[in-house]
Amino acid sequence: MGTDTAQTVAEIEQTREDLARKVDELVDRARVEAGELGKKLAIGGLVLAGLLVVGIIAKRRVER
């Protein structure tokens, strides 16, 4: 810490600002990663639905 109160307060404020910036960066990164995960899950869901439709069509053809 600083040698006087004003310097100590300035250092604490700077540390608080640094931590706030880092938290903002982490939150932004988490949002981006969550968006990418959402896209991947949506694509996986579409693939699964497509396989289900193909399976139903194949099952109907086999039954005929």
N, CA, C and O atoms as a Tripos MOL2 file, in Angstrom:
@<TRIPOS>MOLECULE
protein
  256   255    64     0     0
PROTEIN
NO_CHARGES

@<TRIPOS>ATOM
      1 N           0.8320   -1.1740    0.0000 N.3       1 MET1
      2 CA          0.0000    0.0000    0.0000 C.3       1 MET1
      3 C           0.8800    1.2420    0.0000 C.2       1 MET1
      4 O           2.0900    1.1800    0.2170 O.2       1 MET1
      5 N           0.2330    2.3580   -0.2490 N.am      2 GLY2
      6 CA          0.9550    3.6160   -0.3610 C.3       2 GLY2
      7 C           1.4310    4.1410    0.9820 C.2       2 GLY2
      8 O           1.1200    3.6020    2.0450 O.2       2 GLY2
      9 N           2.1830    5.1930    0.8860 N.am      3 THR3
     10 CA          2.7430    5.7860    2.1040 C.3       3 THR3
     11 C           1.7610    6.7240    2.7940 C.2       3 THR3
     12 O           1.8790    6.9750    3.9930 O.2       3 THR3
     13 N           0.8030    7.2370    2.0500 N.am      4 ASP4
     14 CA         -0.2030    8.0860    2.6850 C.3       4 ASP4
     15 C          -1.6030    7.6340    2.2630 C.2       4 ASP4
     16 O          -1.7640    6.7810    1.3890 O.2       4 ASP4
     17 N          -2.5830    8.2140    2.8920 N.am      5 THR5
     18 CA         -3.9710    7.7990    2.6780 C.3       5 THR5
     19 C          -4.4190    8.0340    1.2440 C.2       5 THR5
     20 O          -5.0870    7.1810    0.6590 O.2       5 THR5
     21 N          -4.0680    9.1600    0.6790 N.am      6 ALA6
     22 CA         -4.4920    9.4740   -0.6950 C.3       6 ALA6
     23 C          -3.9270    8.4640   -1.6870 C.2       6 ALA6
     24 O          -4.6290    8.0360   -2.6030 O.2       6 ALA6
     25 N          -2.6770    8.0840   -1.5150 N.am      7 GLN7
     26 CA         -2.0560    7.1150   -2.4150 C.3       7 GLN7
     27 C          -2.7010    5.7470   -2.2340 C.2       7 GLN7
     28 O          -2.9260    5.0380   -3.2150 O.2       7 GLN7
     29 N          -2.9990    5.3700   -1.0070 N.am      8 THR8
     30 CA         -3.6430    4.0870   -0.7350 C.3       8 THR8
     31 C          -5.0280    4.0390   -1.3800 C.2       8 THR8
     32 O          -5.4040    3.0340   -1.9840 O.2       8 THR8
     33 N          -5.7750    5.1210   -1.2500 N.am      9 VAL9
     34 CA         -7.1100    5.1930   -1.8540 C.3       9 VAL9
     35 C          -7.0040    5.0870   -3.3720 C.2       9 VAL9
     36 O          -7.8090    4.4020   -4.0030 O.2       9 VAL9
     37 N          -6.0220    5.7550   -3.9580 N.am     10 ALA10
     38 CA         -5.8290    5.7090   -5.4110 C.3      10 ALA10
     39 C          -5.4890    4.2900   -5.8630 C.2      10 ALA10
     40 O          -5.9910    3.8310   -6.8890 O.2      10 ALA10
     41 N          -4.6470    3.5980   -5.1130 N.am     11 GLU11
     42 CA         -4.2810    2.2180   -5.4550 C.3      11 GLU11
     43 C          -5.4850    1.2870   -5.3390 C.2      11 GLU11
     44 O          -5.6780    0.4110   -6.1820 O.2      11 GLU11
     45 N          -6.2860    1.4750   -4.3040 N.am     12 ILE12
     46 CA         -7.4870    0.6440   -4.1300 C.3      12 ILE12
     47 C          -8.4580    0.8920   -5.2860 C.2      12 ILE12
     48 O          -9.0360   -0.0520   -5.8240 O.2      12 ILE12
     49 N          -8.6350    2.1450   -5.6650 N.am     13 GLU13
     50 CA         -9.5340    2.4850   -6.7720 C.3      13 GLU13
     51 C          -9.0380    1.8790   -8.0790 C.2      13 GLU13
     52 O          -9.8280    1.3520   -8.8630 O.2      13 GLU13
     53 N          -7.7340    1.9510   -8.3150 N.am     14 GLN14
     54 CA         -7.1600    1.3730   -9.5320 C.3      14 GLN14
     55 C          -7.3710   -0.1440   -9.5500 C.2      14 GLN14
     56 O          -7.7220   -0.7140  -10.5830 O.2      14 GLN14
     57 N          -7.1590   -0.7820   -8.4210 N.am     15 THR15
     58 CA         -7.3690   -2.2320   -8.3260 C.3      15 THR15
     59 C          -8.8300   -2.5880   -8.5890 C.2      15 THR15
     60 O          -9.1280   -3.5640   -9.2770 O.2      15 THR15
     61 N          -9.7420   -1.7800   -8.0290 N.am     16 ARG16
     62 CA        -11.1640   -2.0230   -8.2380 C.3      16 ARG16
     63 C         -11.5220   -1.8980   -9.7180 C.2      16 ARG16
     64 O         -12.2770   -2.7120  -10.2490 O.2      16 ARG16
     65 N         -10.9800   -0.8840  -10.3790 N.am     17 GLU17
     66 CA        -11.2450   -0.6900  -11.8050 C.3      17 GLU17
     67 C         -10.6810   -1.8470  -12.6320 C.2      17 GLU17
     68 O         -11.3260   -2.3160  -13.5700 O.2      17 GLU17
     69 N          -9.4850   -2.3020  -12.2830 N.am     18 ASP18
     70 CA         -8.8780   -3.4390  -12.9880 C.3      18 ASP18
     71 C          -9.7330   -4.6950  -12.8330 C.2      18 ASP18
     72 O          -9.9770   -5.4200  -13.7970 O.2      18 ASP18
     73 N         -10.1800   -4.9370  -11.6130 N.am     19 LEU19
     74 CA        -11.0130   -6.1220  -11.3760 C.3      19 LEU19
     75 C         -12.3520   -6.0150  -12.1040 C.2      19 LEU19
     76 O         -12.8350   -7.0020  -12.6590 O.2      19 LEU19
     77 N         -12.9470   -4.8370  -12.1070 N.am     20 ALA20
     78 CA        -14.2200   -4.6450  -12.8110 C.3      20 ALA20
     79 C         -14.0540   -4.8890  -14.3040 C.2      20 ALA20
     80 O         -14.9170   -5.5000  -14.9340 O.2      20 ALA20
     81 N         -12.9410   -4.4130  -14.8780 N.am     21 ARG21
     82 CA        -12.6760   -4.6290  -16.3030 C.3      21 ARG21
     83 C         -12.4970   -6.1160  -16.5960 C.2      21 ARG21
     84 O         -13.0150   -6.6210  -17.5910 O.2      21 ARG21
     85 N         -11.7720   -6.8100  -15.7400 N.am     22 LYS22
     86 CA        -11.5460   -8.2360  -15.9360 C.3      22 LYS22
     87 C         -12.8500   -9.0190  -15.8180 C.2      22 LYS22
     88 O         -13.0730   -9.9630  -16.5760 O.2      22 LYS22
     89 N         -13.7040   -8.6430  -14.8870 N.am     23 VAL23
     90 CA        -15.0040   -9.3100  -14.7450 C.3      23 VAL23
     91 C         -15.8420   -9.0770  -15.9980 C.2      23 VAL23
     92 O         -16.4850  -10.0050  -16.4880 O.2      23 VAL23
     93 N         -15.8430   -7.8590  -16.5190 N.am     24 ASP24
     94 CA        -16.5840   -7.5530  -17.7440 C.3      24 ASP24
     95 C         -16.0780   -8.4020  -18.9110 C.2      24 ASP24
     96 O         -16.8720   -8.9160  -19.6990 O.2      24 ASP24
     97 N         -14.7570   -8.5470  -19.0200 N.am     25 GLU25
     98 CA        -14.1880   -9.3710  -20.0900 C.3      25 GLU25
     99 C         -14.6180  -10.8230  -19.9440 C.2      25 GLU25
    100 O         -14.9590  -11.4710  -20.9340 O.2      25 GLU25
    101 N         -14.6060  -11.3410  -18.7190 N.am     26 LEU26
    102 CA        -15.0140  -12.7310  -18.4900 C.3      26 LEU26
    103 C         -16.4910  -12.9390  -18.8060 C.2      26 LEU26
    104 O         -16.8680  -13.9630  -19.3750 O.2      26 LEU26
    105 N         -17.3220  -11.9750  -18.4400 N.am     27 VAL27
    106 CA        -18.7530  -12.0770  -18.7340 C.3      27 VAL27
    107 C         -18.9840  -12.0550  -20.2400 C.2      27 VAL27
    108 O         -19.7850  -12.8340  -20.7560 O.2      27 VAL27
    109 N         -18.2910  -11.1720  -20.9430 N.am     28 ASP28
    110 CA        -18.4230  -11.1100  -22.4050 C.3      28 ASP28
    111 C         -17.9750  -12.4200  -23.0420 C.2      28 ASP28
    112 O         -18.6290  -12.9260  -23.9540 O.2      28 ASP28
    113 N         -16.8670  -12.9670  -22.5650 N.am     29 ARG29
    114 CA        -16.3650  -14.2340  -23.1060 C.3      29 ARG29
    115 C         -17.3570  -15.3630  -22.8380 C.2      29 ARG29
    116 O         -17.5750  -16.2180  -23.6960 O.2      29 ARG29
    117 N         -17.9510  -15.3650  -21.6600 N.am     30 ALA30
    118 CA        -18.9310  -16.3970  -21.3220 C.3      30 ALA30
    119 C         -20.1580  -16.2820  -22.2230 C.2      30 ALA30
    120 O         -20.7190  -17.2960  -22.6360 O.2      30 ALA30
    121 N         -20.5750  -15.0620  -22.5300 N.am     31 ARG31
    122 CA        -21.7260  -14.8790  -23.4350 C.3      31 ARG31
    123 C         -21.4190  -15.4180  -24.8160 C.2      31 ARG31
    124 O         -22.2550  -16.0890  -25.4220 O.2      31 ARG31
    125 N         -20.2280  -15.1330  -25.3210 N.am     32 VAL32
    126 CA        -19.8370  -15.6170  -26.6480 C.3      32 VAL32
    127 C         -19.8080  -17.1440  -26.6570 C.2      32 VAL32
    128 O         -20.3250  -17.7750  -27.5780 O.2      32 VAL32
    129 N         -19.2060  -17.7270  -25.6360 N.am     33 GLU33
    130 CA        -19.1150  -19.1810  -25.5800 C.3      33 GLU33
    131 C         -20.4880  -19.8140  -25.4190 C.2      33 GLU33
    132 O         -20.7450  -20.8800  -25.9800 O.2      33 GLU33
    133 N         -21.3720  -19.1760  -24.6630 N.am     34 ALA34
    134 CA        -22.7320  -19.6950  -24.5030 C.3      34 ALA34
    135 C         -23.4740  -19.6230  -25.8290 C.2      34 ALA34
    136 O         -24.2370  -20.5310  -26.1590 O.2      34 ALA34
    137 N         -23.2620  -18.5650  -26.5870 N.am     35 GLY35
    138 CA        -23.8860  -18.4450  -27.9040 C.3      35 GLY35
    139 C         -23.4000  -19.5200  -28.8530 C.2      35 GLY35
    140 O         -24.1860  -20.1040  -29.5990 O.2      35 GLY35
    141 N         -22.0980  -19.7810  -28.8230 N.am     36 GLU36
    142 CA        -21.5400  -20.8370  -29.6720 C.3      36 GLU36
    143 C         -22.0770  -22.2010  -29.2520 C.2      36 GLU36
    144 O         -22.3960  -23.0310  -30.1030 O.2      36 GLU36
    145 N         -22.1780  -22.4350  -27.9560 N.am     37 LEU37
    146 CA        -22.7210  -23.7010  -27.4710 C.3      37 LEU37
    147 C         -24.1780  -23.8450  -27.8960 C.2      37 LEU37
    148 O         -24.6070  -24.9310  -28.2880 O.2      37 LEU37
    149 N         -24.9360  -22.7610  -27.8200 N.am     38 GLY38
    150 CA        -26.3290  -22.7830  -28.2480 C.3      38 GLY38
    151 C         -26.4640  -23.1520  -29.7180 C.2      38 GLY38
    152 O         -27.3430  -23.9270  -30.0950 O.2      38 GLY38
    153 N         -25.5900  -22.5950  -30.5420 N.am     39 LYS39
    154 CA        -25.6120  -22.9240  -31.9690 C.3      39 LYS39
    155 C         -25.3010  -24.4020  -32.1880 C.2      39 LYS39
    156 O         -25.9560  -25.0680  -32.9900 O.2      39 LYS39
    157 N         -24.3000  -24.9120  -31.4750 N.am     40 LYS40
    158 CA        -23.9320  -26.3170  -31.6220 C.3      40 LYS40
    159 C         -25.0670  -27.2300  -31.1730 C.2      40 LYS40
    160 O         -25.3380  -28.2490  -31.8100 O.2      40 LYS40
    161 N         -25.7340  -26.8660  -30.0750 N.am     41 LEU41
    162 CA        -26.8600  -27.6680  -29.6070 C.3      41 LEU41
    163 C         -28.0130  -27.6280  -30.5970 C.2      41 LEU41
    164 O         -28.6760  -28.6420  -30.8150 O.2      41 LEU41
    165 N         -28.2600  -26.4700  -31.1980 N.am     42 ALA42
    166 CA        -29.3230  -26.3630  -32.1940 C.3      42 ALA42
    167 C         -29.0240  -27.2290  -33.4080 C.2      42 ALA42
    168 O         -29.9140  -27.9030  -33.9260 O.2      42 ALA42
    169 N         -27.7850  -27.2150  -33.8620 N.am     43 ILE43
    170 CA        -27.3930  -28.0480  -34.9980 C.3      43 ILE43
    171 C         -27.5300  -29.5200  -34.6360 C.2      43 ILE43
    172 O         -28.0240  -30.3160  -35.4350 O.2      43 ILE43
    173 N         -27.0950  -29.8810  -33.4360 N.am     44 GLY44
    174 CA        -27.2440  -31.2740  -32.9850 C.3      44 GLY44
    175 C         -28.6990  -31.6870  -32.9270 C.2      44 GLY44
    176 O         -29.0390  -32.8130  -33.2900 O.2      44 GLY44
    177 N         -29.5660  -30.7880  -32.4740 N.am     45 GLY45
    178 CA        -30.9970  -31.0860  -32.4260 C.3      45 GLY45
    179 C         -31.5760  -31.2850  -33.8130 C.2      45 GLY45
    180 O         -32.3980  -32.1770  -34.0270 O.2      45 GLY45
    181 N         -31.1490  -30.4550  -34.7570 N.am     46 LEU46
    182 CA        -31.6220  -30.6140  -36.1330 C.3      46 LEU46
    183 C         -31.1540  -31.9340  -36.7370 C.2      46 LEU46
    184 O         -31.9110  -32.6030  -37.4410 O.2      46 LEU46
    185 N         -29.9230  -32.3020  -36.4640 N.am     47 VAL47
    186 CA        -29.4050  -33.5810  -36.9700 C.3      47 VAL47
    187 C         -30.1910  -34.7390  -36.3690 C.2      47 VAL47
    188 O         -30.5530  -35.6820  -37.0730 O.2      47 VAL47
    189 N         -30.4530  -34.6680  -35.0750 N.am     48 LEU48
    190 CA        -31.2300  -35.7170  -34.4140 C.3      48 LEU48
    191 C         -32.6400  -35.7990  -34.9850 C.2      48 LEU48
    192 O         -33.1500  -36.8940  -35.2220 O.2      48 LEU48
    193 N         -33.2690  -34.6560  -35.2070 N.am     49 ALA49
    194 CA        -34.6090  -34.6480  -35.7990 C.3      49 ALA49
    195 C         -34.5770  -35.2300  -37.2090 C.2      49 ALA49
    196 O         -35.4750  -35.9770  -37.5970 O.2      49 ALA49
    197 N         -33.5510  -34.8910  -37.9670 N.am     50 GLY50
    198 CA        -33.4090  -35.4520  -39.3170 C.3      50 GLY50
    199 C         -33.2570  -36.9570  -39.2930 C.2      50 GLY50
    200 O         -33.8620  -37.6600  -40.1020 O.2      50 GLY50
    201 N         -32.4550  -37.4550  -38.3740 N.am     51 LEU51
    202 CA        -32.2950  -38.9100  -38.2560 C.3      51 LEU51
    203 C         -33.6050  -39.5750  -37.8540 C.2      51 LEU51
    204 O         -33.9270  -40.6640  -38.3310 O.2      51 LEU51
    205 N         -34.3470  -38.9280  -36.9880 N.am     52 LEU52
    206 CA        -35.6340  -39.4690  -36.5740 C.3      52 LEU52
    207 C         -36.5940  -39.5490  -37.7510 C.2      52 LEU52
    208 O         -37.2850  -40.5550  -37.9130 O.2      52 LEU52
    209 N         -36.6500  -38.5160  -38.5690 N.am     53 VAL53
    210 CA        -37.5220  -38.5180  -39.7500 C.3      53 VAL53
    211 C         -37.0940  -39.6010  -40.7280 C.2      53 VAL53
    212 O         -37.9360  -40.3310  -41.2510 O.2      53 VAL53
    213 N         -35.8040  -39.7130  -40.9790 N.am     54 VAL54
    214 CA        -35.3000  -40.7510  -41.8900 C.3      54 VAL54
    215 C         -35.6380  -42.1280  -41.3370 C.2      54 VAL54
    216 O         -36.0220  -43.0200  -42.0930 O.2      54 VAL54
    217 N         -35.5000  -42.3110  -40.0310 N.am     55 GLY55
    218 CA        -35.8390  -43.5940  -39.4170 C.3      55 GLY55
    219 C         -37.3090  -43.9320  -39.5590 C.2      55 GLY55
    220 O         -37.6600  -45.0800  -39.8310 O.2      55 GLY55
    221 N         -38.1680  -42.9470  -39.3770 N.am     56 ILE56
    222 CA        -39.6150  -43.1860  -39.5140 C.3      56 ILE56
    223 C         -39.9550  -43.5450  -40.9580 C.2      56 ILE56
    224 O         -40.7370  -44.4630  -41.2060 O.2      56 ILE56
    225 N         -39.3660  -42.8180  -41.9100 N.am     57 ILE57
    226 CA        -39.6160  -43.1220  -43.3260 C.3      57 ILE57
    227 C         -39.1170  -44.5210  -43.6610 C.2      57 ILE57
    228 O         -39.8070  -45.2770  -44.3450 O.2      57 ILE57
    229 N         -37.9400  -44.8680  -43.1920 N.am     58 ALA58
    230 CA        -37.3880  -46.2040  -43.4750 C.3      58 ALA58
    231 C         -38.2630  -47.2780  -42.8300 C.2      58 ALA58
    232 O         -38.4870  -48.3240  -43.4390 O.2      58 ALA58
    233 N         -38.7480  -47.0550  -41.6560 N.am     59 LYS59
    234 CA        -39.5920  -48.0290  -40.9840 C.3      59 LYS59
    235 C         -40.8920  -48.2360  -41.7630 C.2      59 LYS59
    236 O         -41.3510  -49.3700  -41.8970 O.2      59 LYS59
    237 N         -41.4860  -47.1710  -42.2730 N.am     60 ARG60
    238 CA        -42.7160  -47.2980  -43.0520 C.3      60 ARG60
    239 C         -42.4850  -48.0670  -44.3370 C.2      60 ARG60
    240 O         -43.3360  -48.8530  -44.7550 O.2      60 ARG60
    241 N         -41.3410  -47.8480  -44.9660 N.am     61 ARG61
    242 CA        -41.0430  -48.5600  -46.2210 C.3      61 ARG61
    243 C         -40.8390  -50.0460  -45.9680 C.2      61 ARG61
    244 O         -41.2360  -50.8820  -46.7790 O.2      61 ARG61
    245 N         -40.2140  -50.3720  -44.8330 N.am     62 VAL62
    246 CA        -39.9740  -51.7800  -44.5120 C.3      62 VAL62
    247 C         -41.2910  -52.4730  -44.1990 C.2      62 VAL62
    248 O         -41.4590  -53.6480  -44.5270 O.2      62 VAL62
    249 N         -42.2200  -51.7770  -43.5770 N.am     63 GLU63
    250 CA        -43.5080  -52.3680  -43.1860 C.3      63 GLU63
    251 C         -44.3870  -52.6320  -44.4090 C.2      63 GLU63
    252 O         -45.2520  -53.5050  -44.3410 O.2      63 GLU63
    253 N         -44.2100  -51.9390  -45.4920 N.am     64 ARG64
    254 CA        -45.0620  -52.1210  -46.6840 C.3      64 ARG64
    255 C         -44.7370  -53.3420  -47.4290 C.2      64 ARG64
    256 O         -45.3650  -53.6270  -48.4490 O.2      64 ARG64
@<TRIPOS>BOND
     1     1     2 1
     2     2     3 1
     3     3     4 2
     4     3     5 am
     5     5     6 1
     6     6     7 1
     7     7     8 2
     8     7     9 am
     9     9    10 1
    10    10    11 1
    11    11    12 2
    12    11    13 am
    13    13    14 1
    14    14    15 1
    15    15    16 2
    16    15    17 am
    17    17    18 1
    18    18    19 1
    19    19    20 2
    20    19    21 am
    21    21    22 1
    22    22    23 1
    23    23    24 2
    24    23    25 am
    25    25    26 1
    26    26    27 1
    27    27    28 2
    28    27    29 am
    29    29    30 1
    30    30    31 1
    31    31    32 2
    32    31    33 am
    33    33    34 1
    34    34    35 1
    35    35    36 2
    36    35    37 am
    37    37    38 1
    38    38    39 1
    39    39    40 2
    40    39    41 am
    41    41    42 1
    42    42    43 1
    43    43    44 2
    44    43    45 am
    45    45    46 1
    46    46    47 1
    47    47    48 2
    48    47    49 am
    49    49    50 1
    50    50    51 1
    51    51    52 2
    52    51    53 am
    53    53    54 1
    54    54    55 1
    55    55    56 2
    56    55    57 am
    57    57    58 1
    58    58    59 1
    59    59    60 2
    60    59    61 am
    61    61    62 1
    62    62    63 1
    63    63    64 2
    64    63    65 am
    65    65    66 1
    66    66    67 1
    67    67    68 2
    68    67    69 am
    69    69    70 1
    70    70    71 1
    71    71    72 2
    72    71    73 am
    73    73    74 1
    74    74    75 1
    75    75    76 2
    76    75    77 am
    77    77    78 1
    78    78    79 1
    79    79    80 2
    80    79    81 am
    81    81    82 1
    82    82    83 1
    83    83    84 2
    84    83    85 am
    85    85    86 1
    86    86    87 1
    87    87    88 2
    88    87    89 am
    89    89    90 1
    90    90    91 1
    91    91    92 2
    92    91    93 am
    93    93    94 1
    94    94    95 1
    95    95    96 2
    96    95    97 am
    97    97    98 1
    98    98    99 1
    99    99   100 2
   100    99   101 am
   101   101   102 1
   102   102   103 1
   103   103   104 2
   104   103   105 am
   105   105   106 1
   106   106   107 1
   107   107   108 2
   108   107   109 am
   109   109   110 1
   110   110   111 1
   111   111   112 2
   112   111   113 am
   113   113   114 1
   114   114   115 1
   115   115   116 2
   116   115   117 am
   117   117   118 1
   118   118   119 1
   119   119   120 2
   120   119   121 am
   121   121   122 1
   122   122   123 1
   123   123   124 2
   124   123   125 am
   125   125   126 1
   126   126   127 1
   127   127   128 2
   128   127   129 am
   129   129   130 1
   130   130   131 1
   131   131   132 2
   132   131   133 am
   133   133   134 1
   134   134   135 1
   135   135   136 2
   136   135   137 am
   137   137   138 1
   138   138   139 1
   139   139   140 2
   140   139   141 am
   141   141   142 1
   142   142   143 1
   143   143   144 2
   144   143   145 am
   145   145   146 1
   146   146   147 1
   147   147   148 2
   148   147   149 am
   149   149   150 1
   150   150   151 1
   151   151   152 2
   152   151   153 am
   153   153   154 1
   154   154   155 1
   155   155   156 2
   156   155   157 am
   157   157   158 1
   158   158   159 1
   159   159   160 2
   160   159   161 am
   161   161   162 1
   162   162   163 1
   163   163   164 2
   164   163   165 am
   165   165   166 1
   166   166   167 1
   167   167   168 2
   168   167   169 am
   169   169   170 1
   170   170   171 1
   171   171   172 2
   172   171   173 am
   173   173   174 1
   174   174   175 1
   175   175   176 2
   176   175   177 am
   177   177   178 1
   178   178   179 1
   179   179   180 2
   180   179   181 am
   181   181   182 1
   182   182   183 1
   183   183   184 2
   184   183   185 am
   185   185   186 1
   186   186   187 1
   187   187   188 2
   188   187   189 am
   189   189   190 1
   190   190   191 1
   191   191   192 2
   192   191   193 am
   193   193   194 1
   194   194   195 1
   195   195   196 2
   196   195   197 am
   197   197   198 1
   198   198   199 1
   199   199   200 2
   200   199   201 am
   201   201   202 1
   202   202   203 1
   203   203   204 2
   204   203   205 am
   205   205   206 1
   206   206   207 1
   207   207   208 2
   208   207   209 am
   209   209   210 1
   210   210   211 1
   211   211   212 2
   212   211   213 am
   213   213   214 1
   214   214   215 1
   215   215   216 2
   216   215   217 am
   217   217   218 1
   218   218   219 1
   219   219   220 2
   220   219   221 am
   221   221   222 1
   222   222   223 1
   223   223   224 2
   224   223   225 am
   225   225   226 1
   226   226   227 1
   227   227   228 2
   228   227   229 am
   229   229   230 1
   230   230   231 1
   231   231   232 2
   232   231   233 am
   233   233   234 1
   234   234   235 1
   235   235   236 2
   236   235   237 am
   237   237   238 1
   238   238   239 1
   239   239   240 2
   240   239   241 am
   241   241   242 1
   242   242   243 1
   243   243   244 2
   244   243   245 am
   245   245   246 1
   246   246   247 1
   247   247   248 2
   248   247   249 am
   249   249   250 1
   250   250   251 1
   251   251   252 2
   252   251   253 am
   253   253   254 1
   254   254   255 1
   255   255   256 2
@<TRIPOS>SUBSTRUCTURE
     1 MET1         2 RESIDUE 1 A MET
     2 GLY2         6 RESIDUE 1 A GLY
     3 THR3        10 RESIDUE 1 A THR
     4 ASP4        14 RESIDUE 1 A ASP
     5 THR5        18 RESIDUE 1 A THR
     6 ALA6        22 RESIDUE 1 A ALA
     7 GLN7        26 RESIDUE 1 A GLN
     8 THR8        30 RESIDUE 1 A THR
     9 VAL9        34 RESIDUE 1 A VAL
    10 ALA10       38 RESIDUE 1 A ALA
    11 GLU11       42 RESIDUE 1 A GLU
    12 ILE12       46 RESIDUE 1 A ILE
    13 GLU13       50 RESIDUE 1 A GLU
    14 GLN14       54 RESIDUE 1 A GLN
    15 THR15       58 RESIDUE 1 A THR
    16 ARG16       62 RESIDUE 1 A ARG
    17 GLU17       66 RESIDUE 1 A GLU
    18 ASP18       70 RESIDUE 1 A ASP
    19 LEU19       74 RESIDUE 1 A LEU
    20 ALA20       78 RESIDUE 1 A ALA
    21 ARG21       82 RESIDUE 1 A ARG
    22 LYS22       86 RESIDUE 1 A LYS
    23 VAL23       90 RESIDUE 1 A VAL
    24 ASP24       94 RESIDUE 1 A ASP
    25 GLU25       98 RESIDUE 1 A GLU
    26 LEU26      102 RESIDUE 1 A LEU
    27 VAL27      106 RESIDUE 1 A VAL
    28 ASP28      110 RESIDUE 1 A ASP
    29 ARG29      114 RESIDUE 1 A ARG
    30 ALA30      118 RESIDUE 1 A ALA
    31 ARG31      122 RESIDUE 1 A ARG
    32 VAL32      126 RESIDUE 1 A VAL
    33 GLU33      130 RESIDUE 1 A GLU
    34 ALA34      134 RESIDUE 1 A ALA
    35 GLY35      138 RESIDUE 1 A GLY
    36 GLU36      142 RESIDUE 1 A GLU
    37 LEU37      146 RESIDUE 1 A LEU
    38 GLY38      150 RESIDUE 1 A GLY
    39 LYS39      154 RESIDUE 1 A LYS
    40 LYS40      158 RESIDUE 1 A LYS
    41 LEU41      162 RESIDUE 1 A LEU
    42 ALA42      166 RESIDUE 1 A ALA
    43 ILE43      170 RESIDUE 1 A ILE
    44 GLY44      174 RESIDUE 1 A GLY
    45 GLY45      178 RESIDUE 1 A GLY
    46 LEU46      182 RESIDUE 1 A LEU
    47 VAL47      186 RESIDUE 1 A VAL
    48 LEU48      190 RESIDUE 1 A LEU
    49 ALA49      194 RESIDUE 1 A ALA
    50 GLY50      198 RESIDUE 1 A GLY
    51 LEU51      202 RESIDUE 1 A LEU
    52 LEU52      206 RESIDUE 1 A LEU
    53 VAL53      210 RESIDUE 1 A VAL
    54 VAL54      214 RESIDUE 1 A VAL
    55 GLY55      218 RESIDUE 1 A GLY
    56 ILE56      222 RESIDUE 1 A ILE
    57 ILE57      226 RESIDUE 1 A ILE
    58 ALA58      230 RESIDUE 1 A ALA
    59 LYS59      234 RESIDUE 1 A LYS
    60 ARG60      238 RESIDUE 1 A ARG
    61 ARG61      242 RESIDUE 1 A ARG
    62 VAL62      246 RESIDUE 1 A VAL
    63 GLU63      250 RESIDUE 1 A GLU
    64 ARG64      254 RESIDUE 1 A ARG
